[in-house]
Amino acid sequence: MRYIIIGAGAIGGTIGGRLYEHGFEVVLVARGAHGAALRTGGLRLSTPEGVRALPIPTVTGPGEIDLRPDDVLILAVKTQHSQAALTEWASRPVSVTDTGIGGGTAGQLLPVVCAQNGVENERLALRHFRRVYGMCVWLPSTHLEPGRVSASGAPLSGILHLGRYPSGSDDTARQISADLEKSLFGAPVREDVMRWKYGKLLGNVGNALEAVAGPVTDGLRLAVYHRARAEYEAVLRAAGIPYATVEEQDAERRDRIELRPLEGEERVGGSSTQSLVRGTGSIETDYLNGEVVLLGRLHGVPTPANEALQLLAEEFARTGRPPGSLPEEELAALAGPGS
């Protein structure tokens, strides 16, 4: 298998870098300053073992690569960029091998793995690709400067639950899992991978809060987080959607990942905070807190905390407000009466 990493940021860069280090064929896809830095200096991957430059082949899009029948597409862009990426890649032709394998489009022949937060990407992908796989990503990583990605987990870099969408497993999932397991990841194959992705969203509803108000460590921030999470659990119950509990998720990670300091680096927060720090102008909150709001509206469950966080995060991204700068009085209003 050759792994084509569409979106070589914190998640995609770490997955691609680890696979490459362990002998697998990898191509990174990145644009702008990050893509230019990858092409000229390689991927600078920082982990507890140190920093190294990995000369991984890098392209800016599907027009610069000939697709093969053994390719696996790993989609690691933020959800707001998924539709454009899926459309761009699905129609590309896949070359025919000497034995006659191939001869269709990527959407017809190639597997696409959604290594992303939220639960919308798989539905988007299934409109364009016949073979869609969900991946529930727990991978503490950072991407703040062009050409560089950091991952602080050890002894494993992350846990990547994997399975067919909407459910099931197959030989392709098992082969991808085996390759990831050889590359310092835990990669259990799950027939119910979306249950794990809905479960991970329990934590991701706090991403916007961290981005606008800072680390979720004190009483007021924790009060807002617990209010947003309670709304999410209420909409899941109303919708009848099963999800992996916090206890299940903790048991999967226990003794397998320890966050270790990286020399010369300080972790600034999760993916949403990193988007604000980089000044990208967009944020994935519509598919995290916005998923809670959507389910609430569909099933008649009020979700005021998540709606407020969705709007605030969008405003911060749009206007360039500094991450973590939400005034205390606005935070108190989010926490609700008596907090």
Steps between C-alpha positions, in 0.01 A plus 500: 500500500600860434355756740398837359447743786257773392570776750846465655436710810517385862306175451585420140864598540545280805328200342692545176830560677471196722400273210792631292748447785393137525556420135162565338456694178344839571409812303400820681253749354537860614478848355616851578796570724470162670509313170797705381691428821427127473625489143822688570599380848292190565264445791658606829340254740550565871424217745640391837783330306613835357463707182582367155441608141321236295532535120145385427379566143252788504248621242249783499211300355386201294623650175859441609475127570402189305261300714552124535258220594693439825459860623325585825374857536511633854288813529638717781377849411263688729136416430424839346748409224383140446249560222751676277766235559263208440371650178852569377632149564200278423499561125871436446586195287673199650767345277470144370765251614668244276255243637199711403413634847374857505345696220237697689491812713619548856139524615422164341811309603699650786431495874477835676558516875351798687760575769308798633298631791123505486260260330412678174804415288402140435157602370664755269751241380236238424346733241825478302676176602369144510750389764491726806666435837459692823794565729455620856817699565653554843840642411638792703684700236577857394554683173579871536776574249559398138678170458485396865272264693534389862353197677559460873353153565711206616552208487228523233442818304124447495199269497321475164182291506417390147204339322278502192233764470219478591606182683701181461859409422693336219847396389590855399421630848704221654799570272492873576475416870800266478710769328404760760574259785853459359535881497450578872122528499229300664257425216218269611253403229144565616182393323329790679759770432238776488400422858858591591490817294176612665665424834807708422275796430427504875845657540500694175207718611763666722727591207321827427493588871876453529553702182304805617549485879825310562580165665201325654648462847321727748150498644333740258643345185423153627142608572458613138656181369278276713193696389593457132575131548171441685316654204682265265415193708137614506480527120667160456238344727220676313639387165568144619865521394739265685839635606814381677501622857781701656589192707530285185722759333723536805541124522619488137771760565611395848875426522531532122544875460678739734539864404867587522660844466677575173824695510449864406124463451190578701164353409258787437177300500281290275428526130253788529739710706776426249276625218462833681873523577583442132237755394346271241173696493290188553431251777331159511249591771201468264565124499572463873274725708300553181428126487345527847292797388384314188397190694328716759293675235411170334386341826360793696778530759624849599876548458572863601857446624610324182327756281675785683839327472445435129425867432786626718760274340387601152526867597850454645615328180335754269619815680839383625425542870789358707442143624406476866394867525129458585419735793407336828150654501422336164637172628280527810195549279585180313528308826139578587326610822667413828841420351 
